[in-house]
Amino acid sequence: MREQKIKQDICIGANIREIRRRQGLKQTELAGLLQLEGIPMTREALVKIERGAQHIQASQLRAIKNALNVSYDELLEP
């Protein structure tokens, strides 16, 4: 079964970038945290997600939520 991808029409990427910056994390640091959780993520892939150029997978969204210690609401708010 293929993992569902979430179309970024609600600013998920921009919210991730804003929260990450607020917490003082660099893209490479967040990507590293995701890799430690078993989510294959490069800095380049994170850049594309933050820009809305790449769909985010459900597992990536869950891992980012956990790494940033935020709620889904914070990531999904318009």
C-alpha positions in Angstrom: 0.0 0.0 0.0 1.4 3.4 -1.0 1.5 6.1 1.6 -0.9 8.9 1.1 0.5 12.3 0.1 -1.1 15.5 1.3 -1.6 18.3 -1.2 -0.2 21.5 0.2 -3.1 23.9 -0.5 -3.2 25.1 3.1 0.3 26.5 3.7 1.6 23.4 5.6 5.1 24.2 4.3 5.0 27.8 5.3 3.8 26.8 8.8 6.6 24.2 9.1 9.2 26.9 8.1 7.7 29.5 10.6 7.6 27.1 13.5 11.1 25.7 12.7 12.6 29.2 12.6 10.8 30.2 15.8 12.4 27.3 17.5 15.8 28.2 16.2 16.2 25.0 14.2 18.0 25.0 10.8 16.7 22.9 8.0 19.6 20.4 8.3 18.9 20.0 12.0 15.2 19.2 11.4 16.1 16.8 8.6 18.5 15.1 11.0 15.9 14.8 13.7 13.5 13.2 11.2 16.2 10.8 10.0 16.8 9.7 13.6 13.1 8.8 13.7 13.5 6.6 10.6 12.0 9.1 8.2 14.3 9.5 5.1 14.5 13.2 4.7 17.2 15.4 3.2 17.6 19.1 3.6 16.7 19.5 -0.1 13.4 17.6 0.4 12.6 19.7 3.4 13.2 22.9 1.4 10.8 21.7 -1.3 8.2 20.9 1.3 8.5 24.3 3.0 8.2 26.0 -0.4 5.1 23.9 -1.3 6.9 22.4 -4.3 6.7 18.9 -3.0 3.7 17.0 -1.5 4.3 15.9 2.1 3.7 12.3 3.1 1.5 11.5 6.1 4.5 9.9 7.9 6.6 13.0 7.2 3.9 15.3 8.6 3.6 13.1 11.7 7.4 13.0 12.3 7.7 16.8 11.8 4.8 17.4 14.2 6.7 15.2 16.8 10.1 16.7 16.1 8.8 20.3 16.5 6.6 19.3 19.4 3.5 21.0 18.0 -0.1 20.0 17.3 -1.5 19.1 13.9 -3.7 22.2 14.2 -0.5 24.4 14.3 0.8 22.8 11.2 -2.4 22.9 9.3 -3.8 26.3 10.2 -4.3 28.6 7.2 
